[in-house]
Amino acid sequence: MAGAAMKARSPALVAILGPTAVGKTEISVAVATALEAEIISADSRLIYRGMDIGTAKPSPEQLAQVPHHLIDVAEPEDSWSLARFKHAADEAITGVQGRKELALLVGGTGQYVTAILEGWAPPPNAADDSIRIKYEGIAAEHGISALHAELEKVDPISAARIDPENIRRVVRALEVYELTGTPPSEQRRAKPPDYRIFRLGLRLSRPELYSRIDERIDRMLERGLVAEVQALLDRGIELDHSPMSGIGYRQIGEFLVGRQTLEEAVAEMRKLTRQFVRRQANWFKADDPNIEWNVVSEGLAERLIDRIRSWLQTG
């Protein structure tokens, strides 16, 4: 590789995007290995230690093969806002670009990815917890669906993007609206990053993707997802705590506290993951001209490596 020549060019970031279970981890590790890049994770659950199986976290071998950032950087007791994540991600990207020719941003959390690529300035935090407590009280009394319906009234775009079961994000969107008087989807103050960006999307047909999702959930259970969730409960992590809102953790947690059977929990995991894939499509649109989409198939990693090398030479 023409390292010296590339150093004279603008810093580069390649974003590898796509829905859950499409194969981003395997492909990004192969790409990063070949191009001597480092990976910045843009997944809202991979930041937490002790949450490995249910998040499909890269294996220890993959983490050792390529430097990864923003994985295992927080305890489940911690709460990470979008602003905190973006600050950490921006620092990580700058650090990688100072050492390497290429940084890879990899993830499926659409809000996190978009905040980085578009240079969002996340909205303000409340001075106290009163607004959050008010909306959490509404959810407790009337259900999370009622709270999500409130968000649909004031910001249908954000409502379409946010999992109706993710009470933390629904509450936060309503909090931002109350603080600013402007729907969150309309107030993204952005300063585009000062580095070149190449967006590569990975995709599969829905039947193929759903089959992969089912296989992944089966592997999670075989690897010990139930024990992983039990360990979190044993250390005092409540089901309504932010990290436990992730698909799989809440459902298995409900099983462990006797609120549903294991079969019901697994069925709900499958259903919610399919719904999540559809919401991801609102962030990573098939007709987005800024994303170069690629069907996942044999040899794709090698083709992407060649494509990225060609792109780097144009800068």
C-alpha positions in Angstrom: 0.0 0.0 0.0 1.2 3.5 -0.7 1.2 4.6 2.9 3.3 7.8 2.5 1.1 9.0 -0.3 -2.1 8.4 1.6 -0.9 10.3 4.7 -0.8 13.4 2.6 -4.5 13.0 1.8 -7.5 14.0 3.9 -8.2 11.6 6.7 -10.5 8.8 5.7 -13.4 6.9 7.3 -15.2 4.0 5.8 -18.5 3.1 7.4 -19.7 -0.4 7.1 -23.5 -0.3 7.6 -26.4 -2.7 7.6 -29.0 -4.5 9.6 -28.4 -6.8 12.5 -27.2 -10.3 11.7 -26.1 -9.4 8.1 -22.5 -10.2 8.8 -20.9 -6.8 9.5 -18.5 -8.1 12.2 -16.9 -10.8 10.1 -16.6 -8.7 7.0 -15.2 -5.6 8.9 -12.6 -7.7 10.7 -11.4 -9.1 7.3 -11.3 -5.7 5.8 -9.5 -4.1 8.7 -6.9 -6.9 8.8 -6.2 -6.5 5.1 -6.0 -2.7 5.2 -4.3 -2.4 8.6 -7.3 -0.4 9.8 -8.9 -0.1 13.3 -12.6 -0.5 14.0 -14.8 1.9 15.9 -18.0 0.2 17.0 -21.3 2.1 16.6 -23.5 -0.3 18.5 -25.3 1.0 21.5 -25.0 -2.3 23.4 -21.4 -3.3 22.7 -20.1 -0.6 25.0 -21.2 -2.7 28.1 -19.0 -5.2 29.8 -20.6 -8.5 30.7 -23.1 -8.3 27.9 -21.4 -10.5 25.3 -23.7 -13.2 24.1 -26.9 -11.3 23.8 -25.2 -8.5 21.9 -23.3 -10.8 19.5 -20.2 -9.1 20.5 -17.1 -9.9 18.4 -15.3 -12.9 19.7 -12.1 -12.6 21.8 -10.2 -13.8 18.7 -11.7 -11.1 16.5 -11.0 -8.5 19.2 -7.4 -9.6 19.3 -7.0 -9.7 15.6 -7.9 -6.1 15.0 -7.9 -3.1 17.4 -11.5 -2.2 18.3 -12.8 0.9 20.0 -16.0 1.6 22.1 -16.4 -2.1 23.0 -16.4 -3.0 26.8 -15.9 0.6 27.9 -18.8 0.8 30.4 -20.4 -1.1 33.2 -24.1 -2.0 32.8 -24.8 0.3 35.7 -23.6 3.2 33.6 -25.9 5.3 31.4 -24.5 6.5 28.1 -26.2 9.3 26.2 -25.9 9.9 22.5 -23.8 13.0 23.4 -21.4 10.9 25.5 -21.1 8.2 22.8 -20.5 10.7 20.0 -17.7 12.5 22.0 -16.0 9.1 22.6 -16.4 8.1 19.0 -15.1 11.3 17.6 -12.0 11.0 19.9 -11.5 7.4 18.8 -11.8 8.2 15.1 -9.3 11.1 15.4 -6.9 8.9 17.3 -7.0 6.1 14.6 -6.6 8.6 11.8 -3.5 9.9 13.5 -2.0 6.4 13.5 -3.4 4.6 10.5 -4.4 5.3 6.9 -8.0 4.2 7.6 -10.6 4.0 10.3 -13.6 1.8 10.0 -16.9 2.7 11.6 -19.0 -0.4 12.0 -22.5 -0.7 13.4 -26.2 -1.0 13.1 -27.4 1.6 15.7 -28.7 4.1 13.1 -28.8 7.1 15.5 -25.2 6.6 16.6 -23.9 6.0 13.0 -25.8 9.0 11.6 -24.7 11.3 14.5 -21.1 10.6 13.6 -21.3 10.7 9.8 -23.4 13.9 9.8 -21.7 15.6 12.7 -24.7 16.0 14.9 -24.5 18.2 18.0 -26.8 16.2 20.3 -29.6 18.1 22.1 -29.3 19.4 25.7 -29.8 17.4 28.8 -32.3 18.5 31.4 -31.1 20.3 34.5 -32.9 17.8 36.7 -34.9 14.5 36.4 -38.4 16.0 36.7 -39.3 15.7 33.0 -38.0 12.2 32.7 -39.8 11.1 35.9 -43.0 12.6 34.6 -42.9 10.6 31.3 -41.7 7.4 33.1 -44.8 7.8 35.3 -47.0 8.0 32.3 -45.5 4.9 30.9 -46.0 3.1 34.3 -49.6 4.1 34.5 -50.7 3.8 30.9 -48.1 1.6 29.3 -45.1 2.3 27.0 -47.4 2.2 23.9 -49.3 5.3 25.2 -46.0 7.1 25.7 -44.9 6.2 22.2 -48.3 7.5 20.9 -47.5 10.8 22.5 -44.2 10.9 20.6 -46.0 10.1 17.3 -48.1 13.2 17.8 -45.2 15.6 18.2 -42.5 13.9 16.1 -43.7 11.0 13.8 -40.2 10.8 12.2 -38.5 10.0 15.5 -41.4 7.7 16.5 -40.9 5.7 13.4 -37.2 5.3 14.1 -37.4 4.4 17.8 -38.3 1.0 19.1 -41.7 1.4 20.9 -40.4 -0.8 23.7 -37.3 1.3 24.3 -38.7 3.4 27.0 -35.4 5.3 27.6 -35.3 6.6 24.0 -39.0 7.4 23.9 -38.7 9.3 27.1 -35.6 11.1 25.9 -37.2 12.2 22.7 -40.2 13.6 24.5 -37.8 15.3 27.0 -35.9 17.0 24.2 -39.2 18.2 22.7 -40.3 19.6 26.0 -36.9 21.3 26.6 -36.6 22.9 23.2 -40.1 23.1 21.7 -38.8 21.5 18.5 -39.1 17.8 17.4 -35.8 16.0 17.8 -35.8 15.0 14.2 -35.9 18.7 13.1 -33.2 20.1 15.4 -30.1 18.1 14.5 -27.5 20.8 14.4 -24.8 19.4 12.3 -21.2 20.2 11.4 -20.0 17.7 8.8 -16.8 15.9 9.8 -13.6 17.2 8.2 -12.6 13.8 6.8 -13.6 11.9 3.7 -16.4 9.3 4.2 -17.2 6.2 2.2 -20.4 4.4 3.1 -20.7 0.7 2.3 -23.9 -1.0 3.0 -24.4 -4.8 3.5 -27.7 -6.4 2.6 -29.5 -9.7 2.3 -33.1 -10.5 1.2 -35.5 -10.4 4.1 -36.0 -14.3 4.2 -32.2 -14.8 4.3 -31.8 -12.2 7.0 -34.6 -13.6 9.1 -33.1 -17.1 8.8 -29.8 -15.7 10.1 -31.6 -14.0 12.9 -33.2 -17.2 14.0 -29.9 -19.0 13.8 -28.2 -16.3 15.8 -30.8 -16.5 18.6 -30.4 -20.2 18.7 -26.6 -19.8 19.1 -27.1 -17.2 21.8 -29.2 -19.7 23.8 -26.7 -22.5 23.3 -23.8 -20.3 24.4 -25.5 -19.3 27.7 -27.6 -16.3 27.2 -29.9 -17.3 30.1 -26.9 -17.5 32.4 -25.6 -14.1 31.2 -28.8 -12.4 31.9 -29.1 -14.1 35.3 -25.6 -12.8 36.2 -26.8 -9.2 35.4 -29.8 -9.6 37.6 -27.7 -11.1 40.4 -25.5 -7.9 40.4 -28.6 -5.8 40.8 -29.2 -4.6 37.2 -33.0 -4.1 37.0 -35.1 -4.9 34.0 -35.9 -1.3 33.5 -32.3 -0.2 33.4 -31.1 1.1 30.1 -28.8 -1.7 29.0 -31.5 -4.3 29.7 -33.8 -2.7 27.1 -31.8 -4.5 24.5 -33.6 -7.3 22.6 -32.9 -10.6 24.4 -32.0 -9.2 27.8 -35.4 -8.0 28.7 -37.2 -11.0 27.3 -34.9 -13.5 29.1 -35.1 -11.4 32.2 -38.9 -11.6 32.1 -38.5 -15.4 31.9 -36.1 -15.5 34.8 -38.4 -13.5 37.1 -41.3 -15.7 36.2 -43.3 -13.4 34.0 -43.2 -15.6 30.9 -42.0 -19.0 29.7 -38.7 -19.4 27.9 -40.6 -20.3 24.8 -42.6 -17.1 25.0 -39.4 -15.1 25.6 -37.6 -16.6 22.6 -40.7 -16.0 20.4 -40.7 -12.4 21.4 -37.0 -12.1 20.7 -37.5 -13.3 17.2 -40.5 -11.0 16.6 -38.8 -7.9 18.0 -35.6 -8.5 16.1 -37.6 -8.6 12.9 -39.2 -5.3 13.8 -35.8 -3.9 14.7 -34.6 -4.8 11.2 -37.5 -2.8 9.7 -36.7 0.2 11.8 -33.0 0.0 10.8 -34.2 0.4 7.2 -35.4 3.9 8.2 -31.8 4.9 9.0 -30.1 2.9 6.2 -32.3 3.4 3.2 -32.0 1.2 0.2 -32.3 4.2 -2.1 -29.8 6.4 -0.3 -27.4 7.6 -3.0 -24.6 8.1 -0.4 -24.5 4.4 0.4 -22.9 1.9 -1.9 -25.0 -1.3 -1.2 -23.5 -4.8 -1.5 -25.3 -8.1 -1.4 -23.6 -10.4 1.1 -22.1 -13.4 -0.7 -19.0 -15.4 -0.9 -15.9 -13.3 -1.6 -17.5 -10.0 -0.6 -14.8 -9.1 1.9 -12.2 -9.3 -0.8 -14.3 -7.2 -3.2 -14.8 -4.6 -0.6 -11.0 -4.5 0.2 -10.3 -3.8 -3.5 -13.1 -1.2 -3.6 -11.8 0.6 -0.6 -8.3 0.7 -1.9 -9.5 2.2 -5.1 -11.5 4.8 -3.2 -8.5 5.7 -1.0 -6.5 6.4 -4.2 -9.0 9.0 -5.4 -8.7 11.3 -2.4 
